[in-house]
Amino acid sequence: MCGTDYEQYQGSLDIAHPYIAGHEFVGRLAAIGPDASARWGLGAGARVAVESIVSCRRCRECRAGRPLHCRERLIYGLTPLARSPGLLGGYADYVVLQPNTEVYPVAEHLSPEDAVLFNPLGAGFDWTCRVGGTGVDDRVLIIGPGQRGQCCIVAAREAGASQIIVAGRGRRPWKLDVARSLGATDVVDTDATPLVDAVRELTGGEMVDRVIETASLATRPVADAVNSVRAEGTVVFAGLKASGGDLGAVYNTIMRNGIVVRGAFSVSDWAKRKAIEWLSTTDRPLHRLHTHTLAIDELDRAFRVLGGEIAGDDGLHITVVPA
């Protein structure tokens, strides 16, 4: 589950009802025809992660190598039942995979919780490495210690960053503890310390080379990101902001259209493959990322935990499994 699931639960997304949610899913190929089998090199029973965005491969964006921005795209979990065959969301017992769908083989030894990290960890590699350009000896600031911010820590470490600063609000200090366990060299409680001042002190006044801003809704981190990066450094905006207000509207345009500063929208094919490869071979303990595994018949509770509606029951990474 991710923040989009909660937006769907609230009814704040403009999608015609009814529809089946679930856009980050792993399962087994129950049946497959000869053409798809030849294309993917897979047979019935294969365990796969599914790319949620299905591009048309014909429009201008697709022809230019920008399939995430396809004008005719279908998105699993965000497509009305009125579109045949209707079974187009991961919370269904079966999903009918459409032409041009990409799937990624998933190792059998991975737990369901680790397997579904292919998407948030893919975001970490995409936003930190492909979009952000993080490399050896870089100083990196990650704003927002949610599941995707935590995965950016993993990616920054893999890229060879020498300093990884993670900033988050002190109301959930355990998330900053998780950040330390994943490789953050420094953490900042932004409720207690102005972030820009903290970055200046931690870097000896040199500021950071890259900022990956993943905080949702709040617009203050936009200014913090810009003011924490060195001259000619890189800022990646990846956290969707609340509607309304000039800053929110401008920010969302930057993010959705991938405009330099840079905006980061969704997760590239390269990054998902990189994440699955890393998950299949790593010996790093990821258990602290997983806060909840809930059966599909507890889905209402899962949504509410994700949205922070249940006092004392905070979620970071929630996995939904069959009942």
MARZATOR-168080 format. One record per residue (C-alpha): x negated, y negated, z negated; residue in three letters. Coordinates in nm, 2 decimals. Each point is the difference from the previous one (the first is absolute). Layout:
BEGIN
[migu [X Y Z] "Ala"]
...
END
This chain:
BEGIN
[migu [0.00 0.00 0.00] "Met"]
[migu [-0.11 -0.36 0.05] "Cys"]
[migu [0.15 -0.34 -0.04] "Gly"]
[migu [0.21 0.03 0.32] "Thr"]
[migu [0.19 0.28 -0.16] "Asp"]
[migu [0.11 -0.23 -0.28] "Tyr"]
[migu [0.10 -0.27 0.25] "Glu"]
[migu [0.22 0.26 0.17] "Gln"]
[migu [0.14 0.10 -0.34] "Tyr"]
[migu [0.09 -0.36 -0.07] "Gln"]
[migu [0.16 -0.04 0.35] "Gly"]
[migu [-0.23 -0.29 0.09] "Ser"]
[migu [-0.12 0.13 0.33] "Leu"]
[migu [0.20 -0.07 0.32] "Asp"]
[migu [0.08 0.36 0.10] "Ile"]
[migu [0.34 0.12 0.12] "Ala"]
[migu [0.14 0.25 -0.25] "His"]
[migu [0.02 0.29 -0.04] "Pro"]
[migu [-0.36 0.12 0.04] "Tyr"]
[migu [-0.24 0.25 -0.16] "Ile"]
[migu [-0.29 -0.16 -0.18] "Ala"]
[migu [-0.35 0.15 -0.05] "Gly"]
[migu [-0.28 -0.13 0.23] "His"]
[migu [-0.31 0.15 -0.16] "Glu"]
[migu [0.04 0.37 0.01] "Phe"]
[migu [-0.19 0.33 0.02] "Val"]
[migu [0.17 0.33 0.10] "Gly"]
[migu [-0.03 0.31 0.21] "Arg"]
[migu [0.10 0.05 0.36] "Leu"]
[migu [0.31 0.22 -0.02] "Ala"]
[migu [0.03 0.04 0.38] "Ala"]
[migu [-0.20 -0.13 0.29] "Ile"]
[migu [0.02 0.02 0.38] "Gly"]
[migu [-0.29 0.10 0.23] "Pro"]
[migu [-0.07 -0.35 0.13] "Asp"]
[migu [-0.03 -0.15 -0.35] "Ala"]
[migu [-0.20 0.30 -0.12] "Ser"]
[migu [-0.24 -0.05 0.28] "Ala"]
[migu [-0.03 -0.37 -0.05] "Arg"]
[migu [-0.06 0.02 -0.38] "Trp"]
[migu [-0.18 0.33 0.00] "Gly"]
[migu [0.23 0.12 -0.28] "Leu"]
[migu [0.26 0.27 -0.05] "Gly"]
[migu [0.30 0.06 -0.21] "Ala"]
[migu [-0.08 -0.01 -0.37] "Gly"]
[migu [-0.29 -0.25 0.03] "Ala"]
[migu [-0.02 -0.25 -0.28] "Arg"]
[migu [0.00 -0.36 0.13] "Val"]
[migu [0.03 -0.37 -0.09] "Ala"]
[migu [0.22 -0.20 0.23] "Val"]
[migu [-0.07 -0.34 0.14] "Glu"]
[migu [0.31 -0.20 -0.08] "Ser"]
[migu [-0.02 -0.23 0.30] "Ile"]
[migu [0.08 0.15 0.34] "Val"]
[migu [-0.11 -0.23 0.28] "Ser"]
[migu [0.14 0.00 0.35] "Cys"]
[migu [-0.35 0.00 0.17] "Arg"]
[migu [0.14 -0.21 0.28] "Arg"]
[migu [0.05 -0.36 -0.12] "Cys"]
[migu [-0.27 -0.27 0.02] "Arg"]
[migu [-0.10 0.05 -0.37] "Glu"]
[migu [-0.05 0.37 0.05] "Cys"]
[migu [-0.19 -0.04 0.32] "Arg"]
[migu [-0.23 -0.25 -0.17] "Ala"]
[migu [-0.08 0.25 -0.28] "Gly"]
[migu [0.23 -0.16 -0.26] "Arg"]
[migu [0.25 0.29 -0.06] "Pro"]
[migu [0.08 -0.12 -0.35] "Leu"]
[migu [0.16 -0.31 0.16] "His"]
[migu [0.19 0.20 0.27] "Cys"]
[migu [0.32 -0.19 0.11] "Arg"]
[migu [0.20 0.33 0.03] "Glu"]
[migu [-0.13 0.18 -0.31] "Arg"]
[migu [0.19 0.24 -0.21] "Leu"]
[migu [-0.08 0.03 -0.37] "Ile"]
[migu [0.08 0.31 -0.19] "Tyr"]
[migu [0.19 -0.09 -0.32] "Gly"]
[migu [0.12 -0.33 0.14] "Leu"]
[migu [0.22 0.11 0.29] "Thr"]
[migu [0.38 0.02 -0.01] "Pro"]
[migu [0.18 0.34 0.02] "Leu"]
[migu [0.17 -0.14 0.31] "Ala"]
[migu [-0.32 0.06 0.19] "Arg"]
[migu [0.01 0.37 0.11] "Ser"]
[migu [-0.08 0.25 -0.14] "Pro"]
[migu [0.03 -0.19 -0.33] "Gly"]
[migu [-0.24 0.21 -0.20] "Leu"]
[migu [-0.28 -0.26 0.00] "Leu"]
[migu [-0.09 -0.05 -0.36] "Gly"]
[migu [-0.23 0.19 -0.23] "Gly"]
[migu [0.25 0.04 -0.28] "Tyr"]
[migu [0.20 0.24 0.22] "Ala"]
[migu [-0.05 0.38 -0.02] "Asp"]
[migu [-0.11 -0.01 0.37] "Tyr"]
[migu [-0.13 -0.28 0.22] "Val"]
[migu [0.03 0.02 0.38] "Val"]
[migu [-0.33 -0.13 0.13] "Leu"]
[migu [0.04 -0.23 0.30] "Gln"]
[migu [-0.21 -0.01 0.32] "Pro"]
[migu [-0.33 -0.19 -0.05] "Asn"]
[migu [-0.01 0.08 -0.37] "Thr"]
[migu [-0.35 0.04 -0.14] "Glu"]
[migu [-0.06 0.26 -0.27] "Val"]
[migu [-0.32 0.07 -0.20] "Tyr"]
[migu [-0.09 0.35 -0.13] "Pro"]
[migu [-0.02 0.01 -0.38] "Val"]
[migu [-0.23 0.24 -0.19] "Ala"]
[migu [0.19 0.27 -0.19] "Glu"]
[migu [-0.21 -0.05 -0.32] "His"]
[migu [0.13 -0.35 -0.05] "Leu"]
[migu [0.28 -0.05 -0.26] "Ser"]
[migu [0.32 -0.17 0.13] "Pro"]
[migu [-0.10 -0.30 -0.21] "Glu"]
[migu [-0.34 -0.03 0.17] "Asp"]
[migu [0.13 0.09 0.34] "Ala"]
[migu [0.24 -0.29 0.01] "Val"]
[migu [-0.28 -0.25 -0.09] "Leu"]
[migu [-0.08 0.01 0.38] "Phe"]
[migu [0.20 -0.31 0.04] "Asn"]
[migu [-0.11 -0.23 -0.29] "Pro"]
[migu [-0.35 0.12 0.03] "Leu"]
[migu [0.01 -0.06 0.37] "Gly"]
[migu [0.11 -0.35 -0.08] "Ala"]
[migu [-0.30 -0.03 -0.23] "Gly"]
[migu [-0.24 0.10 0.28] "Phe"]
[migu [0.19 -0.21 0.26] "Asp"]
[migu [0.02 -0.32 -0.19] "Trp"]
[migu [-0.34 0.02 -0.17] "Thr"]
[migu [-0.21 0.14 0.29] "Cys"]
[migu [0.16 -0.03 0.34] "Arg"]
[migu [0.18 -0.34 -0.06] "Val"]
[migu [-0.22 -0.14 -0.27] "Gly"]
[migu [-0.33 0.12 0.13] "Gly"]
[migu [-0.15 0.10 -0.34] "Thr"]
[migu [-0.35 0.14 0.02] "Gly"]
[migu [-0.31 0.08 -0.20] "Val"]
[migu [-0.08 -0.24 -0.28] "Asp"]
[migu [0.32 -0.21 0.04] "Asp"]
[migu [0.17 -0.16 -0.29] "Arg"]
[migu [0.37 0.08 0.02] "Val"]
[migu [0.29 -0.15 -0.20] "Leu"]
[migu [0.32 0.21 0.00] "Ile"]
[migu [0.31 -0.19 -0.12] "Ile"]
[migu [0.28 0.23 -0.13] "Gly"]
[migu [-0.07 0.33 -0.17] "Pro"]
[migu [0.30 0.19 0.14] "Gly"]
[migu [-0.04 0.32 0.19] "Gln"]
[migu [-0.13 -0.16 0.31] "Arg"]
[migu [-0.23 -0.23 -0.19] "Gly"]
[migu [-0.14 0.30 -0.18] "Gln"]
[migu [-0.06 0.18 0.33] "Cys"]
[migu [-0.19 -0.31 0.12] "Cys"]
[migu [-0.24 0.06 -0.28] "Ile"]
[migu [-0.07 0.35 0.13] "Val"]
[migu [-0.05 -0.14 0.35] "Ala"]
[migu [-0.23 -0.28 -0.12] "Ala"]
[migu [-0.22 0.26 -0.19] "Arg"]
[migu [-0.02 0.22 0.31] "Glu"]
[migu [-0.10 -0.30 0.21] "Ala"]
[migu [-0.29 -0.07 -0.24] "Gly"]
[migu [0.12 -0.32 -0.17] "Ala"]
[migu [-0.23 -0.11 -0.28] "Ser"]
[migu [0.26 -0.18 -0.21] "Gln"]
[migu [0.37 0.07 -0.01] "Ile"]
[migu [0.21 -0.24 -0.20] "Ile"]
[migu [0.36 0.09 -0.06] "Val"]
[migu [0.25 -0.25 -0.13] "Ala"]
[migu [0.34 0.06 -0.15] "Gly"]
[migu [0.24 -0.12 -0.26] "Arg"]
[migu [-0.05 0.10 -0.36] "Gly"]
[migu [0.35 0.12 -0.05] "Arg"]
[migu [-0.11 0.34 0.14] "Arg"]
[migu [-0.35 0.03 -0.13] "Pro"]
[migu [-0.01 0.38 0.07] "Trp"]
[migu [-0.01 -0.08 0.37] "Lys"]
[migu [-0.33 -0.19 -0.05] "Leu"]
[migu [-0.12 0.31 -0.20] "Asp"]
[migu [0.08 0.21 0.31] "Val"]
[migu [-0.19 -0.24 0.21] "Ala"]
[migu [-0.31 0.04 -0.21] "Arg"]
[migu [0.03 0.38 0.02] "Ser"]
[migu [0.01 -0.02 0.39] "Leu"]
[migu [-0.31 -0.21 0.02] "Gly"]
[migu [0.08 -0.37 -0.07] "Ala"]
[migu [-0.31 -0.17 -0.13] "Thr"]
[migu [0.20 -0.28 -0.16] "Asp"]
[migu [0.37 -0.06 -0.08] "Val"]
[migu [0.17 -0.33 -0.07] "Val"]
[migu [0.32 -0.05 -0.20] "Asp"]
[migu [0.15 -0.30 0.19] "Thr"]
[migu [0.24 -0.07 -0.28] "Asp"]
[migu [-0.30 -0.08 -0.23] "Ala"]
[migu [-0.25 -0.14 0.25] "Thr"]
[migu [0.03 -0.22 0.31] "Pro"]
[migu [-0.11 0.24 0.28] "Leu"]
[migu [-0.21 -0.24 0.20] "Val"]
[migu [-0.20 -0.10 -0.32] "Asp"]
[migu [-0.05 0.37 -0.08] "Ala"]
[migu [-0.12 0.08 0.35] "Val"]
[migu [-0.24 -0.30 -0.01] "Arg"]
[migu [-0.15 0.12 -0.33] "Glu"]
[migu [-0.02 0.37 0.11] "Leu"]
[migu [-0.18 -0.08 0.32] "Thr"]
[migu [-0.23 -0.27 -0.13] "Gly"]
[migu [0.18 -0.26 0.20] "Gly"]
[migu [-0.05 0.17 0.33] "Glu"]
[migu [0.36 0.12 0.02] "Met"]
[migu [0.11 0.32 0.19] "Val"]
[migu [-0.05 0.11 0.36] "Asp"]
[migu [0.34 0.16 0.04] "Arg"]
[migu [0.34 -0.04 -0.17] "Val"]
[migu [0.27 0.26 0.04] "Ile"]
[migu [0.33 -0.15 -0.13] "Glu"]
[migu [0.26 0.27 -0.06] "Thr"]
[migu [0.23 -0.17 -0.26] "Ala"]
[migu [0.36 0.01 0.09] "Ser"]
[migu [0.25 -0.29 -0.03] "Leu"]
[migu [-0.22 -0.25 -0.19] "Ala"]
[migu [-0.15 -0.28 0.21] "Thr"]
[migu [-0.26 -0.13 -0.24] "Arg"]
[migu [-0.25 0.28 0.10] "Pro"]
[migu [-0.01 -0.15 0.35] "Val"]
[migu [-0.18 -0.31 -0.13] "Ala"]
[migu [-0.21 0.20 -0.24] "Asp"]
[migu [-0.12 0.22 0.29] "Ala"]
[migu [-0.09 -0.29 0.22] "Val"]
[migu [-0.19 -0.18 -0.29] "Asn"]
[migu [-0.19 0.32 -0.10] "Ser"]
[migu [-0.17 0.08 0.33] "Val"]
[migu [-0.33 -0.15 0.11] "Arg"]
[migu [-0.04 -0.21 0.31] "Ala"]
[migu [0.08 0.20 0.31] "Glu"]
[migu [0.11 0.29 -0.21] "Gly"]
[migu [0.30 0.21 0.08] "Thr"]
[migu [0.35 0.00 -0.16] "Val"]
[migu [0.25 0.28 0.07] "Val"]
[migu [0.36 -0.06 -0.09] "Phe"]
[migu [0.19 0.33 -0.04] "Ala"]
[migu [0.27 -0.06 -0.27] "Gly"]
[migu [0.34 -0.10 0.13] "Leu"]
[migu [0.13 -0.32 -0.17] "Lys"]
[migu [0.35 -0.09 -0.12] "Ala"]
[migu [0.22 -0.16 0.26] "Ser"]
[migu [0.05 -0.38 -0.02] "Gly"]
[migu [-0.24 -0.29 -0.03] "Gly"]
[migu [-0.24 -0.13 0.26] "Asp"]
[migu [-0.30 0.20 -0.14] "Leu"]
[migu [0.19 0.33 -0.01] "Gly"]
[migu [0.12 -0.05 0.36] "Ala"]
[migu [-0.34 -0.09 0.13] "Val"]
[migu [-0.17 0.28 -0.19] "Tyr"]
[migu [0.24 0.26 0.13] "Asn"]
[migu [-0.06 -0.12 0.36] "Thr"]
[migu [-0.38 0.04 -0.05] "Ile"]
[migu [0.05 0.35 -0.15] "Met"]
[migu [0.25 0.14 0.24] "Arg"]
[migu [-0.18 -0.13 0.31] "Asn"]
[migu [-0.36 0.08 -0.11] "Gly"]
[migu [-0.11 -0.36 0.05] "Ile"]
[migu [-0.36 -0.09 -0.10] "Val"]
[migu [-0.04 -0.09 -0.32] "Val"]
[migu [0.09 0.34 0.03] "Arg"]
[migu [0.33 0.15 -0.06] "Gly"]
[migu [0.04 0.38 -0.05] "Ala"]
[migu [0.31 0.17 0.12] "Phe"]
[migu [0.06 0.37 -0.07] "Ser"]
[migu [-0.28 0.25 0.04] "Val"]
[migu [-0.19 0.09 0.32] "Ser"]
[migu [-0.04 0.35 0.14] "Asp"]
[migu [-0.38 -0.01 -0.07] "Trp"]
[migu [0.06 -0.08 -0.36] "Ala"]
[migu [0.25 0.28 -0.06] "Lys"]
[migu [-0.24 0.25 0.15] "Arg"]
[migu [-0.29 -0.14 -0.21] "Lys"]
[migu [0.21 0.03 -0.31] "Ala"]
[migu [0.10 0.36 0.06] "Ile"]
[migu [-0.36 0.09 0.08] "Glu"]
[migu [-0.11 -0.16 -0.33] "Trp"]
[migu [0.27 0.16 -0.20] "Leu"]
[migu [-0.08 0.34 0.14] "Ser"]
[migu [-0.37 -0.02 -0.10] "Thr"]
[migu [-0.02 -0.22 -0.31] "Thr"]
[migu [-0.07 0.12 -0.35] "Asp"]
[migu [0.11 -0.33 -0.15] "Arg"]
[migu [0.28 0.04 -0.26] "Pro"]
[migu [0.31 -0.18 0.13] "Leu"]
[migu [0.23 0.11 -0.28] "His"]
[migu [0.02 -0.35 -0.16] "Arg"]
[migu [0.16 -0.13 0.32] "Leu"]
[migu [0.29 0.24 -0.04] "His"]
[migu [0.25 -0.12 -0.26] "Thr"]
[migu [0.32 0.19 0.10] "His"]
[migu [0.11 0.31 0.19] "Thr"]
[migu [0.38 0.01 0.02] "Leu"]
[migu [0.24 0.23 0.18] "Ala"]
[migu [0.22 -0.13 0.27] "Ile"]
[migu [0.31 0.02 -0.22] "Asp"]
[migu [-0.18 -0.25 -0.23] "Glu"]
[migu [-0.04 -0.25 0.28] "Leu"]
[migu [0.21 -0.27 -0.17] "Asp"]
[migu [-0.23 0.01 -0.30] "Arg"]
[migu [-0.31 0.00 0.23] "Ala"]
[migu [0.12 -0.32 0.17] "Phe"]
[migu [0.06 -0.17 -0.34] "Arg"]
[migu [-0.34 0.10 -0.13] "Val"]
[migu [-0.16 -0.13 0.32] "Leu"]
[migu [0.18 -0.33 -0.04] "Gly"]
[migu [-0.09 -0.04 -0.37] "Gly"]
[migu [0.36 0.03 -0.11] "Glu"]
[migu [-0.06 0.25 -0.28] "Ile"]
[migu [-0.17 -0.15 -0.31] "Ala"]
[migu [-0.31 0.18 -0.10] "Gly"]
[migu [-0.01 0.22 0.31] "Asp"]
[migu [-0.24 -0.16 0.24] "Asp"]
[migu [-0.08 0.16 0.34] "Gly"]
[migu [-0.31 -0.02 0.21] "Leu"]
[migu [0.03 0.29 0.25] "His"]
[migu [0.32 0.19 0.01] "Ile"]
[migu [0.04 0.33 0.19] "Thr"]
[migu [0.34 0.14 0.09] "Val"]
[migu [0.02 0.38 0.05] "Val"]
[migu [0.29 0.23 0.10] "Pro"]
[migu [0.23 0.10 -0.28] "Ala"]
END
